[in-house]
Amino acid sequence: QEQLVESGGGLVQPGGSLRLSCAASGFTFSVHDMSWYRQAPGKARELVAYISYTGYNTIYADSVQGRFTISRDNAKKTVDLQMNGLIFEDTADYYCARGYKRPTLWGQGIQVTVSS
């Protein structure tokens, strides 16, 4: 069964950091581009970060550029999102996804709340 499982979310104060991790199973992880998306309350789901299957190419939303870093470990079948300098506007459910603009598999999502 193809599956993506996120972990690492939670509550953090503004300016703080969190690291999200996504564990893949049931498919050949190393040949797929991967992405992180997020959906804030009342807003559409948006792309946060993308990483190519090799890990050599990354793309970030303007709103997180310079604060977030996406990385992957093809041996461990994981893709991580390091989030630094968190702000209130980063509060959302975060989703790991297989693919880029048209993901073919989604994780169940994990909540990140930035609050003082």
N, C-alpha and C positions, 0 to 999 in steps of 0.2 A: 504494500500500500504506500503510495506516494504521500509524503507528509512533511510539513514544516512546523516546527515548534519553537515559539519565541520564549525567552526568559530574560530576567534582569530589570523589568520595569519597577515602578514604585513612585513614592513621593519624595521630592527633592526641593530644596530651597532655591530661590533664584541665585544664579551664579554657580550652582553646584554641577556635579557631573553624574552621569549614569552610563553604563555600558549594557547595551542590549545584545543578546546573542540569539542566533537562529540555528537550530539543528535540523539538518535535512536527512531524510531516509526514504528508501524505496525507489530511488532513481539515481542516474549517473550524475552526481552533483557537478563534477569537474567540467562538464561540457555546457553548462548553462550559465548565462548571465543571471545576476541576482540583484534585487532592489529592496529598499525599505520605503514603505509608504506610511502615511499617517492620516488620520481623520479626526479633526477636532469637532466638538459638539456643534451641531448645526451647520457644519461645513462639508464640502465635498472631499473625498479622499484625494490626497496629493502625493506626488513623488517627492521623497526626501533625498535619497541617494541611490546611485547605481554603481555596480562594479561588473566589469566584464568577466567572462569565464576564466581568463588567465590571471585576473587580478591587476593587470597592467593599466587598465583604463577605468576612471571613475568620473562620475558626474554628480553634482550637488545642486539642490535648489538654492536659489539666491539667498533665501532666508536663513539657511544653515551653513552656507559657505564660510569656511574658516573656523567654525565651531564644532562641526561634526566630521567624523572620519569613518568611512566604511572600509572593511577589510574582510578577507576570507582565508580560510585554510582548507584547501581541497582534500588534504589527507584526512582531516577530521570532519569534513562535510559541514562546516559551519561558516556563517557569515555574521559579522559583528557590526554594531554601530556604536562608536564611542561618541558620546554627546557631552560637550563641555560648554561652560558659559550658558547654562540653560536659563531661559526666560519664560515668563508666564505664557507667552504665545506658543511655546513648544508643548503645552499640555494637549494631549491627544491619545488616541489609541494607535499604536504603531504595529504595522504589519510587515512581515517578511514575505517576499514574493519571488517566484521564479520567473525570470524574464525582465523586460524593461518596460516599454509603454503598454504592452498588452500581456500582462502576466498570465501564465497558464496554471499556476498553483499558488494558493495563499495560505499563510498561517492563520491561526485563530485570533491573533491580535493580542497585544499586551498594553496595559494602561501606563502612561507616564503622566504624572501630575506635578506641575511646578507651582509651589505655593509657599508663602511665608507663614 
